[in-house]
Structures are given as structure tokens and as C-alpha cells.
């Protein structure tokens, strides 16, 4: 046994979990009755497993250098124990290093978020295959965190509860103009129009989503009340502001350098007194731009190129600097862990069909992405916030039951009534 194999055997034994590793020649290391067995097709992954670089191990799996036997849930339980340090505190500290890191991060963010780059990155992810996503999403294809208002809810009902939760928070009213930035497959647009009577307009950079939503509009008889454009948010006209705006699972794609301009744009698009719902994934710590142990690099390479994690405190700061007043913030992190496990289970039940629709490497990447993300939300390494904000209209009326110089009232009872 060479030194690397000996190190790996010691590492596996120290985990205290039932895991085994089978080397290319058939030699077996680890537990005699494992829940997960990693079978190496070549030796190069050894160093990644021994070092706890789970993102590199995931890359090895996608590219066929290893396979595993066992469930993805058990695999993620082992992955969490392999990681040697807190993946939210993986960046170097110290003033000079922090200064240089911020400069480099800003330059990288700026380069990755031109109009052309954003369109390519969105299409890379969302235009994989509509039928592939339909295998594991709910019937409305809501590709964001569900809201398990009651523990017994199915995924489909929890997604409807989320759509309604957003509409309630925004206080949508019949006849209002409603904008959905990054409208996905149209779940929120259609729900808002059908249940709240708004005139809804959505935008996306995904050609597949654009075509799908326009078919939905025609089939539902909502032409004239709901519209969907293939357009970048930066190109939206500002001549007729909206009463209410939602951005769901969108600002993660904006980039930290572009975030001030993003909220400035929303401020101009929103009527004075109007409300904004900004719903999205946030960093679990104030100290990291992406997940450590190689997980952030894996997601950048195979799933979300150009995606950037920002802590909720930073998002609220930038939002406030754009004269949008935060009036409510709700952490839905546990809800997203449950959502992702539901997606993962649905994909696992249809692997053969998924391979027919996309190919082996895509299926491998998404198996680890969905289950790995569920694990990260469970551990609090990433989070999910709904941030409700208002554009104050300057109308101060003493004694009126009116909150932030906007439609927002004095308390949140209306959200749950």
C-alpha cells in the first residue's frame, strides 16, 4: 500500500461512517458493510477524497473517473464528514489579503456580467431541456424554494403556497401592473394573473422558458393580461412604472458588482409607494464569496456559471442605498432543503429517462447538485431569504394606518390572514 492509499484508509476509518473505496485493481479500503461504496476507475481521485475536496470528487464523478453505489442521501452524509473545515470560512483573512481579494472579485464579477455573458450563462443552465426539468419539478415547473406552510404539504402544494405567499406579501390587487424579473416557466406570472387579477409582465433570458410561457398564455386565454419577453432587465423601459415587482431566484445571477445598478433599475421601474419582493439564495456567512471545499467551483463549472453568493446583510445594504426600504425579511432556509430533497428524489426515480433527454454527464452533475445543495442548506452553509422592500412615496400622513410611506401597513398580519 502506497502512502496516499494509506492516508486514504486512515481518513476513511476516521470518518466513523460506513463507507468503502474500491481501487481500480479491486483492492478495497474502509468499512466491511458500507452504505456507500466509491469505485475508482482511475487513481487520480484518491488525492481529492483524502483531502476532503468534495467539489473535485464531484467533478471526478461527472467526468467518469469514479462511480458510487448507494443513495445520494447517504453519499451526502459522507460528503459532509469529508469536508475538513467550515466551507463558509474558507477564504484567507488579514487586511492586505482581504483588500486584494475584493479587487480580484470585483474584476471577475464585472467581466462575467455583461449583457451577452449573462444571456449565455442563463441559457447554459435553463435551456438544458424543458422535458428534463419537468421530470423532477412540480407541474407548474416552479424552480425556486417552496413554502411548506404546513408539514403535510406535497411539493406541488408547497409551491402553490409559495406563489401565494409572495402575492400576499406584495398585496397584489386587481388591475395592478406587476413585473416578474426572471419569470422562469411562468408559475408566478400565471398565479398572480389568475388569482389576483393583475396585469402581469415577465422577462427571461432563457429561450426555452420564453417559448413555454407564451404557450401557457395562449392556452390559458390570458393574452392581453399576461406577457412574457426575452429581455435583459437592463433593457426594460422605464416610462410606465409598475405597482409591484418580484425577483425570484434572479439576483444570484446579477453579480455583486452589478447589484447596485440592479436595485437602482428596480427603483426606477417601481412606482412610488410600490413594493418589491426580492427572493433568492444568500451566503451562509459574511466571509465567503462561494462555498469552499471545491463546491463553489463545481457549481460554477457544471450548473450556474456566473452565479455569485452574497450575504443577506450585504443585499439589504445595497437595496437600501438604492432608496428601497426593507420592510420585511423571512428566512426560508429549511424550506429550501426540503424542496431540494424532493427534487432530488424525483430525479432519482427517473434516471433512465433523464439520461435519454440530456446525457450521462448532465444527469451525474444534477444528481450531485440537487442532493449537495440540500445538504448545504441543511447545514446552513447557504440560505434563502425573502426580502420585501418599498419605494417610499414621501407621503407622511399622521395617524394613518400606513407603514413605510407605501402600501406596506403597520404590521404583517395581512400576510397570514
Secondary structure as UniProt FT lines:
FT   HELIX           3..15
FT   STRAND          19..22
FT   TURN            24..25
FT   STRAND          28..30
FT   TURN            32..33
FT   STRAND          36..40
FT   TURN            43..44
FT   HELIX           45..50
FT   TURN            51..52
FT   HELIX           54..62
FT   TURN            63..64
FT   STRAND          66..69
FT   HELIX           72..82
FT   TURN            87..88
FT   HELIX           95..112
FT   HELIX           115..126
FT   HELIX           130..136
FT   TURN            139..140
FT   TURN            151..152
FT   HELIX           155..169
FT   TURN            170..171
FT   TURN            174..175
FT   STRAND          177..181
FT   TURN            184..185
FT   HELIX           187..196
FT   STRAND          199..204
FT   HELIX           207..219
FT   TURN            220..221
FT   TURN            224..225
FT   STRAND          226..230
FT   HELIX           233..235
FT   STRAND          242..248
FT   HELIX           251..253
FT   TURN            256..258
FT   HELIX           259..269
FT   STRAND          270..283
FT   TURN            286..287
FT   TURN            292..294
FT   HELIX           295..302
FT   TURN            305..306
FT   HELIX           312..321
FT   TURN            322..323
FT   STRAND          325..331
FT   HELIX           333..348
FT   TURN            349..350
FT   HELIX           351..357
FT   HELIX           360..379
FT   STRAND          382..390
FT   TURN            398..399
FT   HELIX           413..416
//
